[in-house]
């Protein structure tokens, strides 16, 4: 069973990101401060939920949270500062957009940079341990998926409606055959004919 947060008597924002391992599209981060008086049934790590459940939970989180925000960092910025820094930047932007300032920040994973004077703690697999991080994981995932599905109509050959920009075999083959789009990250390349991926080292 997931915990509400580290300390229920303070305003804690959960943070998570989606799209870090993708070939195309932005990295998306969310920050959520849940209301301890409102229980949201089935709230869990987005990876453990079906698309239908994530879709159902998104408006519930957005309606009942004390505050929430979503931010995206785009492909060109990812290529400039690398995906780790872009993920943290997206989290910072989401936190900065919260209508309520949190007293503490819980972050999924093990890497983060201080956000102002607000203390924080990173939690490995935190989206499966804390409800506020789980809520953030759902918002980040659903907002990013919706964006990639919208892009699909412009670039149907890559099937982003299905793979959301992740490096499936189908997606990698499409890049090899059709070439990259402006939405593909240049900091990852495809090696032919094995279709292996490797990150381009950035200075």
Secondary structure, DSSP 8 states (H G I E B T S, - for coil): --BS-S-TTS-EEEEEEE-TTBSBS-EEEEEEE--TT---TT---GGGS-HHHHHHHHHHHHHHSSEEEEEEE-HHHHHHH-HHHHHHHHHHHHHHT-SS--SEEEEESS----BTTBEEEEETTGGGTBHHHHHHHHHHHHHHHHHHHHHHTT-GGG-HHHHTTB--HHHHHHHHHH---TTB-TTEEEETTTTEEEE----
